[in-house]
Amino acid sequence: MITGEKFCIAALALLAATQAQGRSLCGQSYRSVAELKATLRGAEDSDVFDGMRVLTVARNHTLWWFTKPSHPAYPAVACVRQVARDQGLERLPVQYACGSVPKKACAALAQQLSTAKF
């Protein structure tokens, strides 16, 4: 089992790897968070919750979180996907993109999502 501190370290490592590879999260390429949000919102199989803070895309079983302007990690984005396996759906690790957000705020977001039930 991964503890909160280890999860934050793993999330930051994943964040660094994601940024080094370019801008792609949960199989979705993008140039900016605003572009990503608009693209996902325009998908015919998407549903929006909490004023666009949480968005789901059915075709690839993905849940997206967009931080609000009042959040210390704004404009960070995170996502989690489920993939089909023999016994059903398996949840993949949460992916993050924090951009120029301070590492402390990004780590706090990682900790917040590590306790989320989805």
Backbone as CSV, one residue per row, in Angstrom:
resi,resn,N_x,N_y,N_z,CA_x,CA_y,CA_z,C_x,C_y,C_z
1,MET,0.845,-1.185,0.000,0.000,0.000,0.000,0.889,1.247,0.000
2,ILE,0.514,2.230,-0.772,1.278,3.464,-0.882,0.756,4.462,0.136
3,THR,1.665,5.012,0.944,1.260,6.019,1.923,1.136,7.362,1.228
4,GLY,0.564,8.327,1.914,0.364,9.660,1.349,1.662,10.298,0.900
5,GLU,2.712,10.205,1.728,3.994,10.817,1.379,4.605,10.147,0.153
6,LYS,4.580,8.816,0.126,5.117,8.095,-1.031,4.289,8.393,-2.277
7,PHE,2.984,8.541,-2.117,2.125,8.863,-3.245,2.496,10.223,-3.817
8,CYS,2.728,11.209,-2.947,3.104,12.548,-3.403,4.415,12.507,-4.175
9,ILE,5.380,11.755,-3.672,6.673,11.636,-4.353,6.477,10.973,-5.710
10,ALA,5.682,9.915,-5.747,5.412,9.225,-7.013,4.670,10.142,-7.980
11,ALA,3.728,10.926,-7.467,2.964,11.836,-8.320,3.870,12.908,-8.908
12,LEU,4.785,13.430,-8.102,5.714,14.443,-8.604,6.664,13.850,-9.636
13,ALA,7.092,12.608,-9.430,7.943,11.941,-10.415,7.177,11.741,-11.714
14,LEU,5.927,11.340,-11.605,5.093,11.171,-12.789,4.886,12.508,-13.484
15,LEU,4.686,13.558,-12.714,4.520,14.887,-13.272,5.755,15.283,-14.062
16,ALA,6.929,15.069,-13.502,8.174,15.422,-14.191,8.309,14.624,-15.479
17,ALA,7.992,13.355,-15.439,8.077,12.515,-16.633,7.078,12.976,-17.679
18,THR,5.876,13.321,-17.259,4.852,13.783,-18.185,5.278,15.074,-18.867
19,GLN,5.842,16.010,-18.098,6.271,17.265,-18.673,7.433,17.056,-19.642
20,ALA,8.335,16.117,-19.343,9.475,15.861,-20.206,9.032,15.265,-21.540
21,GLN,7.946,14.520,-21.558,7.454,13.879,-22.769,6.588,14.817,-23.602
22,GLY,6.280,15.972,-23.136,5.364,16.865,-23.831,4.045,16.889,-23.095
23,ARG,3.080,17.500,-23.718,1.789,17.647,-23.054,0.807,16.598,-23.530
24,SER,0.664,15.583,-22.724,-0.281,14.512,-22.984,-0.665,13.909,-21.645
25,LEU,-1.951,13.801,-21.416,-2.472,13.189,-20.196,-3.557,12.191,-20.571
26,CYS,-3.515,11.039,-19.954,-4.549,10.024,-20.155,-4.868,9.826,-21.633
27,GLY,-3.836,9.833,-22.462,-4.003,9.601,-23.886,-4.489,10.786,-24.688
28,GLN,-4.607,11.949,-24.069,-5.104,13.149,-24.738,-3.979,14.170,-24.881
29,SER,-3.609,14.517,-26.115,-2.592,15.544,-26.357,-3.237,16.923,-26.281
30,TYR,-2.443,17.918,-25.856,-2.971,19.277,-25.751,-1.822,20.274,-25.702
31,ARG,-2.121,21.540,-26.000,-1.125,22.616,-25.937,-1.295,23.485,-24.703
32,SER,-2.510,23.566,-24.184,-2.775,24.358,-22.983,-3.924,23.711,-22.232
33,VAL,-4.039,24.028,-20.951,-5.140,23.486,-20.152,-6.472,23.996,-20.696
34,ALA,-6.517,25.250,-21.124,-7.755,25.803,-21.688,-8.160,25.030,-22.950
35,GLU,-7.180,24.704,-23.800,-7.473,23.927,-25.007,-7.965,22.530,-24.649
36,LEU,-7.321,21.912,-23.679,-7.714,20.580,-23.238,-9.148,20.595,-22.722
37,LYS,-9.457,21.570,-21.894,-10.805,21.685,-21.327,-11.846,21.856,-22.431
38,ALA,-11.550,22.706,-23.413,-12.487,22.941,-24.509,-12.668,21.685,-25.360
39,THR,-11.575,20.985,-25.638,-11.653,19.761,-26.435,-12.498,18.714,-25.734
40,LEU,-12.232,18.515,-24.455,-12.974,17.499,-23.712,-14.439,17.885,-23.558
41,ARG,-14.679,19.141,-23.319,-16.063,19.590,-23.154,-16.848,19.414,-24.446
42,GLY,-16.171,19.523,-25.590,-16.821,19.374,-26.878,-17.082,17.934,-27.287
43,ALA,-16.509,16.976,-26.559,-16.727,15.569,-26.898,-18.182,15.209,-26.643
44,GLU,-18.787,14.521,-27.596,-20.216,14.205,-27.459,-20.508,13.230,-26.334
45,ASP,-19.497,12.502,-25.876,-19.716,11.538,-24.796,-19.166,12.032,-23.464
46,SER,-19.093,13.354,-23.298,-18.591,13.899,-22.038,-19.734,14.413,-21.174
47,ASP,-19.530,14.382,-19.875,-20.471,14.926,-18.899,-19.692,15.852,-17.982
48,VAL,-20.282,16.988,-17.648,-19.637,17.995,-16.815,-20.321,18.040,-15.454
49,PHE,-19.502,18.109,-14.396,-20.003,18.201,-13.028,-19.299,19.347,-12.318
50,ASP,-19.938,19.954,-11.380,-19.341,20.992,-10.539,-18.764,22.137,-11.377
51,GLY,-19.544,22.631,-12.310,-19.137,23.804,-13.077,-17.866,23.623,-13.872
52,MET,-17.659,22.480,-14.470,-16.516,22.146,-15.321,-15.278,21.790,-14.513
53,ARG,-15.385,21.680,-13.204,-14.244,21.255,-12.417,-13.987,19.767,-12.596
54,VAL,-15.040,18.990,-12.746,-14.925,17.542,-12.947,-15.636,17.196,-14.244
55,LEU,-14.970,16.422,-15.083,-15.520,16.068,-16.376,-15.236,14.597,-16.639
56,THR,-16.195,13.879,-17.189,-15.969,12.481,-17.550,-16.092,12.324,-19.055
57,VAL,-15.302,11.422,-19.609,-15.387,11.083,-21.027,-15.609,9.581,-21.095
58,ALA,-16.768,9.190,-21.588,-17.195,7.793,-21.543,-16.367,6.869,-22.427
59,ARG,-15.992,7.316,-23.640,-15.364,6.402,-24.596,-14.067,5.794,-24.085
60,ASN,-13.341,6.507,-23.248,-12.109,5.925,-22.718,-12.105,5.854,-21.190
61,HIS,-13.281,5.878,-20.606,-13.427,5.708,-19.148,-12.465,6.611,-18.382
62,THR,-12.514,7.910,-18.651,-11.595,8.859,-18.043,-12.341,9.890,-17.211
63,LEU,-11.804,10.181,-16.047,-12.319,11.218,-15.162,-11.256,12.307,-15.088
64,TRP,-11.639,13.548,-15.353,-10.727,14.696,-15.368,-11.079,15.665,-14.247
65,TRP,-10.080,16.279,-13.643,-10.258,17.349,-12.653,-9.516,18.580,-13.140
66,PHE,-10.186,19.709,-13.125,-9.566,20.992,-13.441,-9.656,21.853,-12.192
67,THR,-8.534,22.372,-11.733,-8.570,23.205,-10.539,-9.256,24.531,-10.856
68,LYS,-9.942,25.067,-9.854,-10.617,26.351,-9.989,-9.595,27.469,-9.763
69,PRO,-9.867,28.684,-10.252,-8.932,29.795,-10.055,-8.588,30.053,-8.586
70,SER,-9.466,29.707,-7.676,-9.205,29.925,-6.250,-8.300,28.843,-5.639
71,HIS,-8.034,27.770,-6.361,-7.208,26.664,-5.846,-5.725,27.025,-5.966
72,PRO,-4.902,26.726,-4.942,-3.465,27.049,-5.002,-2.728,26.388,-6.169
73,ALA,-3.259,25.289,-6.713,-2.603,24.591,-7.821,-3.159,25.007,-9.188
74,TYR,-3.986,26.047,-9.227,-4.547,26.507,-10.501,-3.428,26.975,-11.415
75,PRO,-3.426,26.595,-12.673,-4.390,25.880,-13.486,-4.035,24.409,-13.716
76,ALA,-3.794,23.670,-12.676,-3.443,22.257,-12.804,-4.625,21.435,-13.292
77,VAL,-4.292,20.296,-13.887,-5.299,19.355,-14.362,-4.823,17.956,-13.980
78,ALA,-5.762,17.088,-13.675,-5.437,15.694,-13.337,-6.477,14.789,-13.979
79,CYS,-6.085,13.546,-14.215,-7.026,12.597,-14.796,-6.700,11.190,-14.326
80,VAL,-7.705,10.341,-14.402,-7.538,8.916,-14.094,-8.360,8.139,-15.108
81,ARG,-7.787,7.063,-15.613,-8.464,6.223,-16.600,-8.678,4.830,-16.047
82,GLN,-9.695,4.194,-16.573,-9.928,2.788,-16.311,-9.757,2.057,-17.636
83,VAL,-9.084,0.905,-17.595,-8.881,0.114,-18.802,-9.496,-1.264,-18.613
84,ALA,-9.962,-1.834,-19.711,-10.594,-3.154,-19.666,-9.542,-4.227,-19.412
85,ARG,-9.828,-5.091,-18.478,-9.001,-6.258,-18.170,-9.922,-7.470,-18.162
86,ASP,-9.356,-8.648,-18.012,-10.159,-9.878,-18.030,-11.290,-9.857,-17.008
87,GLN,-11.031,-9.329,-15.818,-12.031,-9.333,-14.755,-12.807,-8.014,-14.661
88,GLY,-12.776,-7.195,-15.693,-13.505,-5.937,-15.651,-12.595,-4.756,-15.899
89,LEU,-12.887,-3.622,-15.250,-12.099,-2.418,-15.423,-11.057,-2.292,-14.319
90,GLU,-9.863,-1.854,-14.709,-8.787,-1.612,-13.751,-8.419,-0.133,-13.794
91,ARG,-8.301,0.504,-12.646,-7.954,1.916,-12.585,-6.449,2.091,-12.733
92,LEU,-6.041,2.973,-13.639,-4.632,3.320,-13.803,-4.281,4.432,-12.823
93,PRO,-2.989,4.681,-12.571,-2.609,5.763,-11.659,-3.078,7.134,-12.162
94,VAL,-3.337,8.031,-11.230,-3.733,9.397,-11.556,-2.551,10.088,-12.230
95,GLN,-2.832,10.851,-13.296,-1.812,11.641,-13.984,-2.095,13.119,-13.730
96,TYR,-1.035,13.927,-13.661,-1.152,15.347,-13.345,-0.386,16.189,-14.349
97,ALA,-0.810,17.415,-14.503,-0.038,18.440,-15.201,-0.217,19.718,-14.397
98,CYS,0.847,20.159,-13.773,0.778,21.356,-12.941,1.456,22.557,-13.588
99,GLY,2.164,22.349,-14.703,2.808,23.471,-15.387,3.743,24.227,-14.471
100,SER,3.557,25.531,-14.387,4.434,26.380,-13.569,3.937,26.539,-12.136
101,VAL,2.941,25.753,-11.756,2.419,25.802,-10.389,3.538,25.404,-9.423
102,PRO,3.679,26.072,-8.281,4.700,25.679,-7.304,4.566,24.206,-6.905
103,LYS,5.707,23.542,-6.741,5.708,22.109,-6.432,4.921,21.790,-5.168
104,LYS,4.961,22.666,-4.183,4.232,22.426,-2.934,2.722,22.365,-3.194
105,ALA,2.214,23.251,-4.046,0.782,23.259,-4.368,0.414,22.021,-5.173
106,CYS,1.303,21.600,-6.070,1.041,20.401,-6.864,1.051,19.168,-5.967
107,ALA,1.989,19.110,-5.033,2.047,17.982,-4.099,0.790,17.927,-3.232
108,ALA,0.291,19.096,-2.836,-0.941,19.145,-2.036,-2.123,18.630,-2.853
109,LEU,-2.155,18.968,-4.152,-3.211,18.455,-5.015,-3.104,16.937,-5.135
110,ALA,-1.883,16.433,-5.293,-1.673,14.982,-5.365,-2.175,14.303,-4.097
111,GLN,-1.882,14.897,-2.959,-2.340,14.341,-1.686,-3.864,14.362,-1.603
112,GLN,-4.468,15.438,-2.040,-5.921,15.571,-2.027,-6.559,14.485,-2.895
113,LEU,-6.026,14.255,-4.075,-6.615,13.263,-4.972,-6.293,11.840,-4.534
114,SER,-5.214,11.665,-3.759,-4.865,10.318,-3.307,-5.902,9.781,-2.310
115,THR,-6.637,10.670,-1.686,-7.654,10.258,-0.723,-9.050,10.221,-1.323
116,ALA,-9.161,10.631,-2.587,-10.474,10.670,-3.247,-10.959,9.261,-3.569
117,LYS,-12.227,9.068,-3.467,-12.864,7.796,-3.819,-13.518,7.945,-5.178
118,PHE,-13.066,7.153,-6.144,-13.673,7.185,-7.477,-13.598,5.809,-8.090
